[in-house]
Amino acid sequence: MEEKFALTTSRGFNGWLHALGGSLAFTTYQAGKIFFLGLKPDGRLSVFERSYPRCMGLGVSPDGRTLLMATHYQLYRFDNVLPAGQRQGLYDAVYAPHQSWITGDIDIHDVEIDGDGKPVFINTLFNCVATVGDGASFKPLWKPPFISKLAAEDRCHMNGLAMEGGKPKYVTCVSRSDASDGWRDRRADGGLVIDVTTDDIIAEGLSMPHSPRLHDGKLWLLNSGTGYFGWVDIKSGEFNPVTFCPGYARGLSLVGNYAIIGLSQSRDNKTFQGLPLNQALKDKDVDARCGLLIVDLTTGDAVEWVRIEGVVQELFDVAVLPDIKCPSAIGLKGQKILKVISIEER
């Protein structure tokens, strides 16, 4: 029997989303889908999804009209083809794929849009920060000083990118290994944060860190191997835990006084082995779940949640779409992609 998809929310989630004034997008590479959560004009929850192979990192422009998404071997750019204030049925945004770069299977993780509107991403396979290339799969921008050469070996498992002023500022790595697949030997406590502009290691001793984000003067991240969301004191390098996440935390977006955190179940019996998260889940008598956790940054309390069950068991990234109340998107199959045509203004 085919597994079904089930999504439930806390009672206050719709009200929280209404107060946010925007909507959410999240990806799952395990199921190969991007989901959009918004509110219909009558206030009911809208869940819209499209299928793309191995959906991973998301990048959103400040106005919410452009969306980048990394997939198995391509990076896509989507644009909202609806003029501001207009709707197509229930939807006030229709994200259409307008551009793609064929990168090959380089395992792109975090994706951002720089100050010039160009994609910047974590090239995990080659252990570097990169951008799209003209006539090439990618253009490397920076690699850690302990990585001796660009090689398709996923040595340190670089995965997260924080931007500052439209430029790369911090990255997270699972270890400082300079050997093929060496990061797996250091999952429990080999994680670090590196300043891209100075090559300095500003924090270490982390466990599978993901999703660094600068927000309101703090560097927030997911110390995923421990299960805690928190912030790093840039001067001391100390990680300050704020909230325990009941699942493998990966994917983080911050808006106003809230953090939206992606949660995943275990992929297999080995996923959590050797990680502090495994014992923490047992100590708190809770099972790892898949979904979203909404955290108040002042109190550290999880104020709302989304739970996902069935065929989707893992999430990768989550993003806020500002000023978009009820989003939709165009897929690559079917007739719609043949008919949705937009014209650039002169």
N, C-alpha and C positions, 0 to 999 in steps of 0.2 A: 504493500500500500504506500502510495506517495505521501511523504511528509507534508503537512500543511504549514502555513505561515500564520502566526497569531501575534497580535500586538495589543497590549493593554497599557493603560496609563494610570497614574495616581489621579485622585479626584480633582485636584487643583491644577493639573497640567494645562488644560485648555485655557484657564484663566491666566496662568503664568505666560503662556504663549501669546495671548491677546495683549497682555501688558508689555511684553517684549516688543511688540510692533513689527515683528519679522517672522521668519520661519526657519526650519532646520533642514539640513541635508546630511546624510550619513551613508557610508559605503561599507560593503562586505565583499571581500575578495573570495571568501569561502563559497558564497552563493552567487557571486558575479553580478551584483546589483547596486544601484544607487537609489536611495529612498529620499523622499521629500515629505516632511511633516509640516502642515499648515492648518489654517482654519478656513472652512467654507464661509460664505457670507452669513449663514444662519448660526455660526459659532461652533458647528460640529467639526470634529477632527477630519482632516483630509490626509490620506496616506497614498502617495503616488510613487510608483517605482518603474525603473527601466533596467534592462539587462545589458551589461557590458562585461567583457571577460576580465576577471581579476581586478575589480575596482579597488583603488587604494587611496592615495593622498588627494585632498581637495584644497584648492586655493580660490578665494573669492575676492573680487575687486571691492574697494571701499563703498561703491554705490550699489553693490549687489547685482549688477547687470551682467557681469562676466564671471564664469565659473571654469576653473581648470580641474581636470580629473586624470589621474594616472591610471593606466590599465596594464594589461599583460605585456604588451610591447609597443603601446602608443600612449601619447599624452594628448588629451583632447581639450579644445577650447569650446565652451558653450556660451552663447549670448542670448539674453532675453529679447525676443523679437517683438514683444508687445510694447507700444509706447507707454510712458508713465501715465497712470490713471485709467488705462483701458483694461478690459477683461476679455477673455475668450471662454465663454461659459462660466464655470466656477473660478477659473484661474486668472490671476493677475500677472503671471509670468509664464512664458513658454520658452524654456532653454533649448535652443537648437544648436547642434554641433556644426560649427563653421570652419574649424581648422583642426588638423591633427599632425603630430610629428611622429614618425615611425622611429622609435629609439632602439628597438630590439628589446629583449628581455633583460633589462638592467636592474630590475627590482626597485623601481622608483618608490620611495616612501613619502615623506612630507613634501608638499608642493606649495609654493607661494607665488605671488605676483609682485615683482619688484617695482621701484619707483618709476621706471620707464614703461611699465605695463608688460614686461617680458617675463616668461616663466623662469623660476629658479626652483631647483629641486634637489633632494637628497638621492644621489646615485649610490644605492647601497651595495650593489655588486662591485663597483669600482672604488668604493670607500672615499667618495668625494662629494662636494657641492658642485652642481653643474647647471647648465642652461641648455636650451636647444641650440643645435648647430646648423649652419648653412652648408648643406651638402655633406653632413656627417650625422652620426647617431646622437652625439651630444658634444658639448664644449665644457671641459672641466674648468672650474673657477678657483677651487681651493681643496687641498687635502691636508689631513693632520700631519704634523711634523714627524710622527713616529711611523707613518706609512711610507715605506721606502720607494714604492713605485705604483703606478696605476696598473692594476691587474684585476681581471674578472674573478676575484677570489673571496669576496665578502669577508675580509680579514677581521675588521673591528665591529661590524654591524652598525655602522652609522645609520641613524633612522630619523632623527628629529631636527627641525630647523626653526629657529626663532629669528624674526626680522626686526630691525630697528631703523627707522628713517628710510624705509624702502630698500634696505640692503641686508644681506645675511649678517647676523651678529653672533649667535650661539648655535652649536650643534650638540646632540647627544649621541654617544656611542656606548655599546654594551661592554667593550673592553678596549685596551690599547694594543691588542694583538696585531702583529705584522706577519702572520702566517695564515694560509688559507683556512677559512672556517674556524680560526682559533678562538673567536669570541665565545663559542659554546662552552669552553672550559672555564669561563669566568662569569657566567650568568648571575651567580648569587651576589657578588660584591665587586665586580670589575668595572661597573658603569661610571661614566664620566661626562662632564660638560666642558666644552672647549670654546674659547672666545676666538671666533674666526678672524677678527681684525688684529689680534696680537699673538695668536698661537698658544696662549696661556691656557692651562687646565685650571678651571676655576672651581670645580667640584669633582670629587672621586669617591669611591667606595659605595656607589649607588648600585641598585639591582635592576637590571633591564630598564633603564630610564627611557621614556618616550615623550614626545609631544611638548618640547619646551616652548613657552609663550611669554612674551613680555607684555605686561598689563599693569597699568597704574603704578609704574615704577618698580615692580617686582618681577623676578623671573620664576614663573610657575612651571611645574612639570609633573609628570606621572612617574613615580618611582615604582614601576609596574611589578617588579619582582617581589616587592614587599606588600603591595596592595594599597599604597598610600599616595594620595594627591597632596601636593604641598608646594613650598617655594624654597629657592636656594638663596642664601645670603651670599651675594657676589664677593664681598670682602673676605669673609671667613671660609666660604665653601661649604658651610653647614646646610644640610637639608632639613627643613622644618615641616614635619607632617601636619596636615590640616584635617583630612578626612580619609577614613578607610573606605575602599571601594570593593564591594562584594563581587569580584570577578577580576579577570585580567584587564587592567585599565590601559586603553590605547585609543588615541583620538581625543583632542581637547580643544574647546573653543571658549573664549572668555568674552563676556559682554556685560557692561554695567557692573553690577555687584554679583554676577553669577558665573559659575563654571559649568559647562556642559561636557560631561565625560562619557566616552564610549566604554562599554564593558563587554567582555567575551567569556564564554565558557571554555573549558579545556578542550583542546583539539584531540588529545589522546592521553593515555596514561602517563606520558613522559613530559607533557607541557609544563607542569608545575613542580616536577621532581627537582629537588635540590634548591628550590626557591623558598624564601621566608613566607611568601604568600600561601603556600600549601598549609603550613602550620597555623597561620593566622586565620584562615578560613575554618579550620577545625576548632581553634580556640574560641572563635565567635559563633560556632555552631550554625554556619550558613553555607549554602552551596553557591558555587560560582554561577553567575547569571549572565545573560546577554541582554543588552539594552542600553539605556542612557540614564545617567544620574545627574540631577541638577543640584548644585551645591551653592549655598550662600557663602560668599567669601568672607563675610564679617564673622559669622558664627561657626562656620565649618559644617553646618547641618545640611543634610540632604533633604531639600524641601519638596522636590518633585522627582518623579521617575517614569521611565518607559521600560516595559519588559517585553522581550521578544522571545517567542518559543516556536519550536517546530523546525523547519528546514534551515532557518538562519540561526547559527550558533556563535558567530564571531562578527565583530565590527572592526573596521580599521580606522576610519577618520570621521569626524563630525565638524560641520561648519554652520555658522549663522548666516542667513541671507537677509541683510537689513532691508527694511521697508517693503519686503515681499510677504504678503499675507498667505497666499495659496498658490504655491509653485507647481509647475508641471515641466515635462521635458520631452524631447523627441528622441526616439531610438533609431537605430540604423536599419531596422527591418520594417516592412509594411509600406503603406502608401504615403503616410504623413510627411516623411522626409522628402518626398518628391514634390510636395505642394507648398511647404513652408519656405517662402522665398522673401528675403528682406533686401532693401536697397540702402546703401550707405549714403548719407547726406553729403552734399557738396560743401 
